[in-house]
Amino acid sequence: MIAREHYTPGPASGAQVRKDGEKWTLVLVRELRHSPEKVWQALTDPAHLREWAPFDADVSLGSAGAMVMLTTVGAPTPMVSETRVTRADSPKVLEYNWGGFDMRWELEAHDGGTRLTLWTNIDRRFISMGAAGWHICLDVLDRLLAGQPIGRIVGPEAMKFDGWQRLNAEYAKQFMEA
């Protein structure tokens, strides 16, 4: 594992917020250097999720109709939610609900890698915090897939991380201007 102290997240980018009535959606787009198939495995396989995601899954998220227990990692009191995978079109679209929040992952082959788009509804008060958290999760995912794991940085641990504080402020500023 590469020393985490050598990791610094890049600037806040690739995120937008959409409002539909009272529903707020955070959309994050990230270009990854890995094939859609490799990214799909990281999004669905419990062993891979344990390396980068803010939750653990008891079984694969890769099959539509699968019932999965998702457990929040790093929270003072772990939140456990049972979800049904509503869509799993490998390696293109994955949809499920995590703790009351709809999650939609879209994977598109792009420039020899994958354009990964995450759509998630989110409480309006936590949009910049969520963007900062997912930004770091996706950085950790990218390094994991490149064979340079740094270990997941989630929950309160992420919020103590200097890079998270900066990202939270940058995203808050971007979203205020939007």
Secondary structure, 3 states (H helix, E strand, C coil): CCCHHHCCCCCCCCEEEEEECCEEEEEEEEEECCCHHHHHHHHHCHHHHHHHCCEEECCCCCCCCCEEEEEECCCCCCCEEEEECCEEECCCEEEEEECCEEEEEEEEEECCEEEEEEEEECCHHHHHHHHHHHHHHHHHHHHHHCCCCCCCCCHHHHHCCHHHHHHHHHHHHHHHHC
